[in-house]
Amino acid sequence: MDFTNYTAGANDQGRRLDKIVKHIFQNNCTSNIYAAIRKKLIKVNGAKTNACYLLTEGDTISIASFLLNGNAESNTDTAPKTSNKPQQEFETLVKNQHVWIINKPYGINVHASQSSGQDIATIVAKQCRDTTSIAFTPAPLHRLDRFTTGALTISQSHEGAAWFSSAIASHAIKKTYIGIAEGTLQARTTWQDCIANSPSSTSTFHTVSISQGEKNAVTHAIPLSYGTYRGRPVTLIQYTIETGRKHQIRIQSSSHGHPLLGDTAYTASCRITVPAPHAFFLHAIQLTFPQDNPLSIPCVVTAPLPQEFESFLQFSLIKWDKKLII
């Protein structure tokens, strides 16, 4: 019987055989994969094994070729695909073998959406593909809204993805944003609300609302400086979030009387048209990591403001000393 061989790379180490094989058979049900393993149609290092076998770098997975031929969606092409389109370049803040932290630009989704074109997840999956791994694909490890800019972390290894996800879940990573909101926020405050998906959301754009008994959200808001826009007072606010709910800063800032300027989806009173059209200004300015973290990420990673944000600060006469308040 003819077999097709795959070699496990460093990013496949410690992962279950059935999980890896699913990436090869992208359109095959789990029961079929288990049956093939039991019948020795899928082997490791030439020998029969079980579905929960944990792979080691260098292991050879042999799959009966007729299974691959009969599965039109099988991922048998391990070479990176080429494209005539120019590659999208992102500003790098930190990059090593485990993570890549970029300064996300304005107007691009992190994940694929029906309402817009290209997205960061698809771009990095194509441009940064690990050709030594069977299953690992670099991917964003958290989200930023389409019109939110700033620090975004992308996995470069399975180890990096696992550690980052665990650290986010345990609140070991601190996320700090700055944004321009309507009105005058007089003093630092903490907002604690429950957030739920809004029933009025359309199929292409989903908003959230404040609702009792749903997902808890905690945001600390600190005024940094003040200015005006079209005769209205505005505040440059530092937001630190303890939770990572969808549209958390946008809905909480709005529900507490300070919608992001221009964010008409969340009750802003006007759109931003000068000095240039902009949906709103919200920037993930800083990620703070535990000291001596296993990924060798600096304790503080700061994302410079986009030029459009800088220009608006000058236009609105917001004199900020570029310092955050700890």
LUMVO-418852 format. One record per residue (C-alpha): x, y, z; residue in three letters; residue number from 1. Coordinates in Angstrom, 1 decimal. Layout:
# LUMVO-418852
+--------+--------+--------+--------+-----+
|      x |      y |      z | residu | num |
+--------+--------+--------+--------+-----+
|      X |      Y |      Z |    ALA | NUM |
...
+--------+--------+--------+--------+-----+
***
This chain:
# LUMVO-418852
+--------+--------+--------+--------+-----+
|      x |      y |      z | residu | num |
+--------+--------+--------+--------+-----+
|    0.0 |    0.0 |    0.0 |    MET |   1 |
|    1.2 |    3.4 |   -0.9 |    ASP |   2 |
|    1.6 |    6.0 |    1.9 |    PHE |   3 |
|    2.2 |    9.8 |    2.0 |    THR |   4 |
|    4.5 |   10.9 |    4.7 |    ASN |   5 |
|    4.5 |   14.1 |    6.9 |    TYR |   6 |
|    7.2 |   15.1 |    9.3 |    THR |   7 |
|    6.3 |   16.7 |   12.6 |    ALA |   8 |
|    8.0 |   20.0 |   13.2 |    GLY |   9 |
|    8.9 |   21.8 |   16.5 |    ALA |  10 |
|    5.4 |   23.5 |   16.6 |    ASN |  11 |
|    3.8 |   20.0 |   16.3 |    ASP |  12 |
|    5.6 |   18.7 |   19.4 |    GLN |  13 |
|    3.3 |   17.6 |   22.2 |    GLY |  14 |
|    0.1 |   17.8 |   20.2 |    ARG |  15 |
|   -2.2 |   14.8 |   19.7 |    ARG |  16 |
|   -2.1 |   12.8 |   16.6 |    LEU |  17 |
|   -5.8 |   13.2 |   15.8 |    ASP |  18 |
|   -5.6 |   17.0 |   16.2 |    LYS |  19 |
|   -2.7 |   17.1 |   13.7 |    ILE |  20 |
|   -4.3 |   14.8 |   11.2 |    VAL |  21 |
|   -7.5 |   17.0 |   11.2 |    LYS |  22 |
|   -5.4 |   19.7 |    9.7 |    HIS |  23 |
|   -4.4 |   17.4 |    6.9 |    ILE |  24 |
|   -8.0 |   16.2 |    6.3 |    PHE |  25 |
|   -9.7 |   19.5 |    6.4 |    GLN |  26 |
|  -13.0 |   18.1 |    5.2 |    ASN |  27 |
|  -13.2 |   14.7 |    7.0 |    ASN |  28 |
|  -15.1 |   13.8 |   10.1 |    CYS |  29 |
|  -13.4 |   12.8 |   13.3 |    THR |  30 |
|  -14.9 |    9.3 |   13.3 |    SER |  31 |
|  -13.3 |    8.6 |    9.9 |    ASN |  32 |
|   -9.9 |    9.7 |   11.2 |    ILE |  33 |
|  -10.2 |    7.5 |   14.3 |    TYR |  34 |
|  -11.2 |    4.5 |   12.1 |    ALA |  35 |
|   -8.2 |    5.1 |    9.8 |    ALA |  36 |
|   -5.9 |    5.1 |   12.8 |    ILE |  37 |
|   -7.4 |    1.9 |   14.1 |    ARG |  38 |
|   -7.0 |    0.2 |   10.7 |    LYS |  39 |
|   -3.3 |    1.2 |   10.5 |    LYS |  40 |
|   -4.1 |    3.4 |    7.5 |    LEU |  41 |
|   -2.5 |    6.2 |    9.6 |    ILE |  42 |
|    0.7 |    5.3 |   11.4 |    LYS |  43 |
|    3.5 |    7.1 |   13.2 |    VAL |  44 |
|    7.1 |    6.1 |   12.5 |    ASN |  45 |
|    5.8 |    3.1 |   10.6 |    GLY |  46 |
|    3.9 |    1.6 |   13.5 |    ALA |  47 |
|    0.3 |    1.4 |   14.6 |    LYS |  48 |
|   -0.5 |    3.9 |   17.4 |    THR |  49 |
|   -3.6 |    5.5 |   18.9 |    ASN |  50 |
|   -5.4 |    8.9 |   18.3 |    ALA |  51 |
|   -4.1 |   10.4 |   21.5 |    CYS |  52 |
|   -0.4 |    9.8 |   20.8 |    TYR |  53 |
|    1.6 |   12.9 |   21.5 |    LEU |  54 |
|    3.9 |   13.8 |   18.7 |    LEU |  55 |
|    7.6 |   14.5 |   19.0 |    THR |  56 |
|    9.5 |   16.7 |   16.6 |    GLU |  57 |
|   10.8 |   14.5 |   13.8 |    GLY |  58 |
|    8.0 |   11.9 |   14.0 |    ASP |  59 |
|    6.8 |   10.7 |   10.6 |    THR |  60 |
|    3.1 |   10.4 |   10.1 |    ILE |  61 |
|    2.2 |    8.0 |    7.3 |    SER |  62 |
|   -1.2 |    8.3 |    5.7 |    ILE |  63 |
|   -2.6 |    5.8 |    3.1 |    ALA |  64 |
|   -2.5 |    7.8 |   -0.1 |    SER |  65 |
|   -5.9 |    6.7 |   -1.3 |    PHE |  66 |
|   -7.4 |    8.5 |    1.8 |    LEU |  67 |
|   -5.8 |   11.7 |    0.6 |    LEU |  68 |
|   -6.9 |   11.2 |   -3.0 |    ASN |  69 |
|  -10.5 |   10.7 |   -1.9 |    GLY |  70 |
|  -10.5 |   13.9 |    0.2 |    ASN |  71 |
|  -10.6 |   16.9 |   -2.1 |    ALA |  72 |
|  -10.0 |   19.3 |    0.8 |    GLU |  73 |
|   -6.9 |   17.5 |    2.2 |    SER |  74 |
|   -4.1 |   19.8 |    3.0 |    ASN |  75 |
|   -1.4 |   18.0 |    1.0 |    THR |  76 |
|    0.4 |   21.1 |   -0.2 |    ASP |  77 |
|    3.0 |   22.0 |    2.4 |    THR |  78 |
|    4.7 |   24.7 |    0.3 |    ALA |  79 |
|    3.7 |   28.3 |    0.8 |    PRO |  80 |
|    1.3 |   29.6 |   -1.8 |    LYS |  81 |
|    2.6 |   32.5 |   -3.9 |    THR |  82 |
|    0.6 |   35.5 |   -5.0 |    SER |  83 |
|    1.1 |   38.3 |   -7.5 |    ASN |  84 |
|   -0.4 |   40.8 |   -5.0 |    LYS |  85 |
|    2.1 |   42.9 |   -3.0 |    PRO |  86 |
|    2.6 |   41.8 |    0.6 |    GLN |  87 |
|    1.1 |   43.9 |    3.4 |    GLN |  88 |
|    3.7 |   45.3 |    5.7 |    GLU |  89 |
|    3.0 |   46.0 |    9.4 |    PHE |  90 |
|    5.1 |   48.0 |   11.8 |    GLU |  91 |
|    6.9 |   45.6 |   14.1 |    THR |  92 |
|    7.1 |   46.4 |   17.8 |    LEU |  93 |
|    8.5 |   43.1 |   19.0 |    VAL |  94 |
|    9.3 |   39.9 |   17.2 |    LYS |  95 |
|   10.9 |   36.6 |   18.2 |    ASN |  96 |
|   10.4 |   32.9 |   17.6 |    GLN |  97 |
|    7.3 |   32.9 |   19.8 |    HIS |  98 |
|    5.3 |   36.1 |   19.1 |    VAL |  99 |
|    5.1 |   39.0 |   16.8 |    TRP | 100 |
|    3.6 |   42.2 |   18.1 |    ILE | 101 |
|    2.6 |   44.7 |   15.5 |    ILE | 102 |
|    1.2 |   48.2 |   15.5 |    ASN | 103 |
|   -2.1 |   47.5 |   13.8 |    LYS | 104 |
|   -3.1 |   50.1 |   11.3 |    PRO | 105 |
|   -6.5 |   51.8 |   11.0 |    TYR | 106 |
|   -9.3 |   50.3 |    8.9 |    GLY | 107 |
|   -8.4 |   46.7 |    8.7 |    ILE | 108 |
|  -10.1 |   43.8 |   10.4 |    ASN | 109 |
|   -8.1 |   41.3 |   12.6 |    VAL | 110 |
|  -10.3 |   38.4 |   11.4 |    HIS | 111 |
|  -12.2 |   37.8 |    8.2 |    ALA | 112 |
|  -15.5 |   39.7 |    7.9 |    SER | 113 |
|  -18.2 |   39.8 |    5.3 |    GLN | 114 |
|  -18.3 |   43.6 |    5.4 |    SER | 115 |
|  -14.7 |   44.3 |    4.4 |    SER | 116 |
|  -11.8 |   43.1 |    2.3 |    GLY | 117 |
|   -8.5 |   41.9 |    3.6 |    GLN | 118 |
|   -7.8 |   40.9 |    7.2 |    ASP | 119 |
|   -4.7 |   40.5 |    9.3 |    ILE | 120 |
|   -5.4 |   36.8 |   10.1 |    ALA | 121 |
|   -5.5 |   35.8 |    6.4 |    THR | 122 |
|   -2.5 |   38.0 |    5.6 |    ILE | 123 |
|   -0.2 |   36.5 |    8.3 |    VAL | 124 |
|   -1.4 |   32.9 |    7.6 |    ALA | 125 |
|   -0.2 |   33.3 |    4.0 |    LYS | 126 |
|    2.9 |   35.4 |    4.6 |    GLN | 127 |
|    4.3 |   33.9 |    7.8 |    CYS | 128 |
|    3.4 |   30.2 |    7.2 |    ARG | 129 |
|    5.6 |   27.8 |    9.1 |    ASP | 130 |
|    6.6 |   25.3 |    6.4 |    THR | 131 |
|    8.3 |   23.0 |    8.9 |    THR | 132 |
|    5.0 |   22.4 |   10.8 |    SER | 133 |
|    2.1 |   20.2 |    9.7 |    ILE | 134 |
|   -0.6 |   22.0 |   11.7 |    ALA | 135 |
|    0.7 |   25.3 |   13.1 |    PHE | 136 |
|   -0.4 |   28.5 |   11.5 |    THR | 137 |
|    0.5 |   32.0 |   12.8 |    PRO | 138 |
|   -2.6 |   33.9 |   13.9 |    ALA | 139 |
|   -3.7 |   36.9 |   16.0 |    PRO | 140 |
|   -4.0 |   36.0 |   19.7 |    LEU | 141 |
|   -6.5 |   38.7 |   20.6 |    HIS | 142 |
|   -8.8 |   41.2 |   18.8 |    ARG | 143 |
|   -8.9 |   44.9 |   18.0 |    LEU | 144 |
|  -11.8 |   46.5 |   16.2 |    ASP | 145 |
|  -11.4 |   47.4 |   12.6 |    ARG | 146 |
|  -11.0 |   51.1 |   13.4 |    PHE | 147 |
|   -8.9 |   50.6 |   16.5 |    THR | 148 |
|   -5.2 |   50.9 |   16.1 |    THR | 149 |
|   -2.2 |   49.7 |   18.2 |    GLY | 150 |
|   -0.5 |   46.8 |   19.7 |    ALA | 151 |
|   -1.7 |   43.4 |   18.4 |    LEU | 152 |
|    0.0 |   40.1 |   19.2 |    THR | 153 |
|    0.4 |   37.3 |   16.6 |    ILE | 154 |
|    1.6 |   33.8 |   17.4 |    SER | 155 |
|    4.9 |   32.6 |   15.9 |    GLN | 156 |
|    4.9 |   29.2 |   17.8 |    SER | 157 |
|    2.5 |   26.8 |   19.4 |    HIS | 158 |
|    4.4 |   27.5 |   22.7 |    GLU | 159 |
|    3.9 |   31.2 |   22.3 |    GLY | 160 |
|    0.2 |   30.9 |   21.5 |    ALA | 161 |
|   -0.4 |   28.6 |   24.5 |    ALA | 162 |
|    1.4 |   30.9 |   27.0 |    TRP | 163 |
|   -0.1 |   34.1 |   25.7 |    PHE | 164 |
|   -3.7 |   32.7 |   25.8 |    SER | 165 |
|   -3.2 |   31.4 |   29.3 |    SER | 166 |
|   -1.7 |   34.7 |   30.5 |    ALA | 167 |
|   -4.7 |   36.6 |   29.0 |    ILE | 168 |
|   -7.1 |   34.3 |   30.7 |    ALA | 169 |
|   -5.5 |   34.8 |   34.1 |    SER | 170 |
|   -5.2 |   38.6 |   33.6 |    HIS | 171 |
|   -1.4 |   38.5 |   33.7 |    ALA | 172 |
|   -1.2 |   40.7 |   30.7 |    ILE | 173 |
|   -2.3 |   44.3 |   31.1 |    LYS | 174 |
|   -3.9 |   46.2 |   28.1 |    LYS | 175 |
|   -3.9 |   50.0 |   28.0 |    THR | 176 |
|   -5.6 |   52.2 |   25.4 |    TYR | 177 |
|   -6.1 |   55.9 |   24.8 |    ILE | 178 |
|   -9.1 |   57.4 |   23.1 |    GLY | 179 |
|  -10.8 |   60.7 |   22.4 |    ILE | 180 |
|  -14.3 |   60.9 |   24.0 |    ALA | 181 |
|  -17.0 |   63.4 |   24.0 |    GLU | 182 |
|  -17.5 |   65.6 |   27.1 |    GLY | 183 |
|  -15.3 |   66.4 |   30.1 |    THR | 184 |
|  -14.4 |   63.4 |   32.2 |    LEU | 185 |
|  -13.5 |   65.1 |   35.5 |    GLN | 186 |
|  -11.7 |   62.4 |   37.4 |    ALA | 187 |
|  -10.5 |   58.8 |   37.2 |    ARG | 188 |
|  -13.2 |   56.3 |   37.5 |    THR | 189 |
|  -13.9 |   52.6 |   37.3 |    THR | 190 |
|  -16.8 |   51.2 |   35.2 |    TRP | 191 |
|  -18.3 |   47.8 |   36.0 |    GLN | 192 |
|  -21.1 |   46.7 |   33.7 |    ASP | 193 |
|  -22.6 |   43.6 |   32.2 |    CYS | 194 |
|  -22.4 |   43.4 |   28.4 |    ILE | 195 |
|  -24.6 |   41.4 |   26.0 |    ALA | 196 |
|  -24.9 |   41.3 |   22.2 |    ASN | 197 |
|  -27.5 |   43.8 |   21.0 |    SER | 198 |
|  -30.7 |   42.2 |   19.6 |    PRO | 199 |
|  -30.8 |   45.0 |   17.0 |    SER | 200 |
|  -27.5 |   44.2 |   15.4 |    SER | 201 |
|  -27.5 |   43.5 |   11.7 |    THR | 202 |
|  -26.0 |   40.4 |   10.1 |    SER | 203 |
|  -22.9 |   42.3 |    9.0 |    THR | 204 |
|  -22.3 |   44.6 |   12.0 |    PHE | 205 |
|  -22.9 |   43.4 |   15.6 |    HIS | 206 |
|  -23.1 |   45.9 |   18.4 |    THR | 207 |
|  -23.3 |   45.2 |   22.1 |    VAL | 208 |
|  -25.4 |   46.7 |   25.0 |    SER | 209 |
|  -25.4 |   47.0 |   28.7 |    ILE | 210 |
|  -27.5 |   44.2 |   30.1 |    SER | 211 |
|  -28.1 |   42.6 |   33.5 |    GLN | 212 |
|  -26.8 |   39.2 |   34.2 |    GLY | 213 |
|  -24.5 |   38.8 |   31.1 |    GLU | 214 |
|  -20.7 |   39.0 |   30.8 |    LYS | 215 |
|  -19.0 |   41.3 |   33.3 |    ASN | 216 |
|  -16.8 |   44.1 |   32.0 |    ALA | 217 |
|  -14.4 |   46.2 |   34.1 |    VAL | 218 |
|  -12.7 |   49.3 |   32.6 |    THR | 219 |
|  -10.6 |   52.0 |   34.4 |    HIS | 220 |
|  -10.8 |   55.4 |   32.8 |    ALA | 221 |
|   -8.4 |   58.3 |   33.5 |    ILE | 222 |
|   -8.6 |   61.7 |   31.9 |    PRO | 223 |
|   -5.2 |   62.7 |   30.4 |    LEU | 224 |
|   -6.0 |   66.1 |   28.8 |    SER | 225 |
|   -8.8 |   68.2 |   27.4 |    TYR | 226 |
|   -9.7 |   70.0 |   24.1 |    GLY | 227 |
|  -12.5 |   70.9 |   21.8 |    THR | 228 |
|  -14.0 |   69.8 |   18.6 |    TYR | 229 |
|  -16.5 |   72.0 |   16.7 |    ARG | 230 |
|  -17.1 |   73.9 |   19.9 |    GLY | 231 |
|  -17.7 |   70.7 |   21.9 |    ARG | 232 |
|  -15.5 |   69.6 |   24.8 |    PRO | 233 |
|  -13.6 |   66.4 |   24.4 |    VAL | 234 |
|  -11.3 |   64.4 |   26.7 |    THR | 235 |
|   -8.2 |   62.3 |   25.9 |    LEU | 236 |
|   -8.8 |   59.3 |   28.1 |    ILE | 237 |
|   -6.6 |   56.5 |   29.2 |    GLN | 238 |
|   -8.5 |   53.2 |   29.4 |    TYR | 239 |
|   -7.2 |   50.1 |   31.2 |    THR | 240 |
|   -9.3 |   47.0 |   30.8 |    ILE | 241 |
|   -9.5 |   44.1 |   33.2 |    GLU | 242 |
|  -11.7 |   42.1 |   30.9 |    THR | 243 |
|  -11.7 |   41.8 |   27.1 |    GLY | 244 |
|  -15.3 |   41.9 |   26.1 |    ARG | 245 |
|  -16.4 |   42.8 |   22.5 |    LYS | 246 |
|  -16.6 |   46.6 |   22.1 |    HIS | 247 |
|  -16.0 |   47.0 |   25.8 |    GLN | 248 |
|  -14.4 |   50.4 |   25.8 |    ILE | 249 |
|  -16.9 |   51.7 |   23.2 |    ARG | 250 |
|  -20.1 |   50.7 |   25.0 |    ILE | 251 |
|  -18.9 |   51.5 |   28.5 |    GLN | 252 |
|  -17.6 |   54.9 |   27.6 |    SER | 253 |
|  -20.9 |   55.6 |   25.8 |    SER | 254 |
|  -23.1 |   54.3 |   28.6 |    SER | 255 |
|  -21.3 |   56.4 |   31.2 |    HIS | 256 |
|  -21.8 |   59.6 |   29.2 |    GLY | 257 |
|  -18.6 |   59.8 |   27.2 |    HIS | 258 |
|  -19.0 |   58.1 |   23.8 |    PRO | 259 |
|  -15.9 |   58.0 |   21.7 |    LEU | 260 |
|  -15.9 |   61.0 |   19.4 |    LEU | 261 |
|  -17.3 |   60.0 |   16.0 |    GLY | 262 |
|  -18.5 |   56.6 |   17.2 |    ASP | 263 |
|  -22.1 |   57.0 |   16.0 |    THR | 264 |
|  -22.8 |   53.3 |   16.5 |    ALA | 265 |
|  -22.5 |   54.1 |   20.2 |    TYR | 266 |
|  -24.4 |   57.4 |   20.5 |    THR | 267 |
|  -21.7 |   59.8 |   19.5 |    ALA | 268 |
|  -23.4 |   63.1 |   18.6 |    SER | 269 |
|  -21.3 |   63.8 |   15.4 |    CYS | 270 |
|  -18.9 |   62.3 |   12.9 |    ARG | 271 |
|  -15.3 |   63.2 |   12.6 |    ILE | 272 |
|  -14.8 |   65.0 |    9.3 |    THR | 273 |
|  -11.8 |   67.4 |    9.9 |    VAL | 274 |
|   -8.8 |   67.4 |    9.7 |    PRO | 275 |
|   -9.7 |   64.2 |    7.9 |    ALA | 276 |
|  -12.7 |   61.7 |    8.0 |    PRO | 277 |
|  -12.2 |   59.1 |   10.8 |    HIS | 278 |
|  -14.6 |   56.7 |   12.5 |    ALA | 279 |
|  -13.2 |   57.3 |   16.0 |    PHE | 280 |
|   -9.8 |   57.5 |   17.7 |    PHE | 281 |
|   -9.0 |   54.5 |   20.0 |    LEU | 282 |
|   -5.4 |   53.2 |   20.2 |    HIS | 283 |
|   -4.0 |   50.2 |   22.0 |    ALA | 284 |
|   -1.0 |   52.0 |   23.2 |    ILE | 285 |
|    0.6 |   49.6 |   25.6 |    GLN | 286 |
|    0.8 |   45.9 |   26.6 |    LEU | 287 |
|    2.4 |   45.1 |   29.9 |    THR | 288 |
|    3.8 |   41.6 |   30.5 |    PHE | 289 |
|    5.0 |   39.7 |   33.6 |    PRO | 290 |
|    8.7 |   40.1 |   34.3 |    GLN | 291 |
|   10.9 |   37.1 |   33.3 |    ASP | 292 |
|    8.1 |   35.7 |   31.1 |    ASN | 293 |
|    9.1 |   32.5 |   29.3 |    PRO | 294 |
|    8.7 |   34.1 |   25.8 |    LEU | 295 |
|   11.4 |   36.8 |   26.5 |    SER | 296 |
|    8.9 |   39.6 |   25.7 |    ILE | 297 |
|    9.8 |   43.0 |   27.2 |    PRO | 298 |
|    7.8 |   44.0 |   30.3 |    CYS | 299 |
|    6.3 |   47.0 |   28.5 |    VAL | 300 |
|    5.6 |   47.1 |   24.7 |    VAL | 301 |
|    4.4 |   50.6 |   23.5 |    THR | 302 |
|    2.8 |   51.3 |   20.1 |    ALA | 303 |
|    3.4 |   54.8 |   18.7 |    PRO | 304 |
|    0.3 |   56.8 |   17.8 |    LEU | 305 |
|   -0.7 |   56.9 |   14.1 |    PRO | 306 |
|   -0.1 |   60.2 |   12.3 |    GLN | 307 |
|   -3.8 |   60.8 |   12.0 |    GLU | 308 |
|   -4.3 |   60.5 |   15.8 |    PHE | 309 |
|   -1.3 |   62.9 |   16.3 |    GLU | 310 |
|   -2.8 |   65.4 |   13.8 |    SER | 311 |
|   -6.2 |   65.3 |   15.5 |    PHE | 312 |
|   -4.6 |   66.0 |   18.9 |    LEU | 313 |
|   -3.0 |   69.1 |   17.5 |    GLN | 314 |
|   -6.2 |   70.1 |   15.6 |    PHE | 315 |
|   -8.2 |   69.9 |   18.9 |    SER | 316 |
|   -5.6 |   71.7 |   20.9 |    LEU | 317 |
|   -5.1 |   68.7 |   23.2 |    ILE | 318 |
|   -1.7 |   69.3 |   24.8 |    LYS | 319 |
|   -0.6 |   65.9 |   26.2 |    TRP | 320 |
|    2.8 |   65.2 |   27.6 |    ASP | 321 |
|    2.8 |   61.6 |   26.1 |    LYS | 322 |
|    2.9 |   60.1 |   29.5 |    LYS | 323 |
|    0.4 |   57.5 |   30.8 |    LEU | 324 |
|   -0.8 |   57.4 |   34.4 |    ILE | 325 |
|    0.1 |   54.2 |   36.2 |    ILE | 326 |
+--------+--------+--------+--------+-----+
***
